[in-house]
Amino acid sequence: MSDLDDEIRRALVVSLIALLALGGGYAPAAFAQCGQTITVNPTGSPVAGPPPLVIGDSVLYDAAKVLAADGFAVNAMVCRQMSQGIALLEAKAGTLPHLVVVELGTNGPVTRADIEQLLAILGPSRILALVTPHNGVAPEADTVIRDAGGEYPGHVGVLDWDRDSATHPGWFAPDGVHLGGSAGINAFAQLIETTLSYADASSTPAAHSTQSTSTSTTSTTTATTQHPPPSTTTVISPSTTTKQQQQHPSPKPRLGRLTVSP
């Protein structure tokens, strides 16, 4: 096969991917390169002080603008590991908001030590909400996150994306991991948005009713996938972002032992 044929084939593949992404069949992050980062700052904060922060990987990437339009500051990096998320929060330790949402575990394990480190960074007065990954490389990450909701009531919240999305294959791209167009993006964003009632510093565990959500399953060992450092950063203003009409019921998340009303 000639070099010209190779060039033509490459061009056709790239064009097909672009068309599929624009058509809503695939989420763009499914084709992004490791290290590609998007940072979206809200036009205003829903609370006094810094807006609630969401950090995550390529699953969060495609919902970034929708969440920013609702008042979240968002930082998502393709292939991000939990260790990289911890390093990011450490760098922001002096300016962190009352509510921090962490969507990590798709690309590697999540351990109890990781969660303890996150809590140490946030301190006793902040709330940490953890999103369970769906079809991540380390299945035990979901169990670790769910258990943390029971071990640290009032401080660790569990947003169980894995369970809430399990019966909705249409929310995903064909890989079963990334968000599948507007349906998946809206459902995922709605789940995270339910934490907004905890974004104000006046929101304390005592102000909410309690409900235990911890579960326990047998964990397995999965090798961690190594990824290169960030290479590309995109900063987007959400001022022109319009949230698409929600066509799916909002998942019913729980924040540890804190009851959330969607």
Beta strands, then each sheet from edge to edge (+ up, - down):
strand 1: 36-40
strand 2: 53-56
strand 3: 73-77
strand 4: 99-103
strand 5: 127-131
strand 6: 156-159
strand 7: 232-236
sheet 1: 6+ 5+ 4+ 2+ 3+ 1- 7-
end
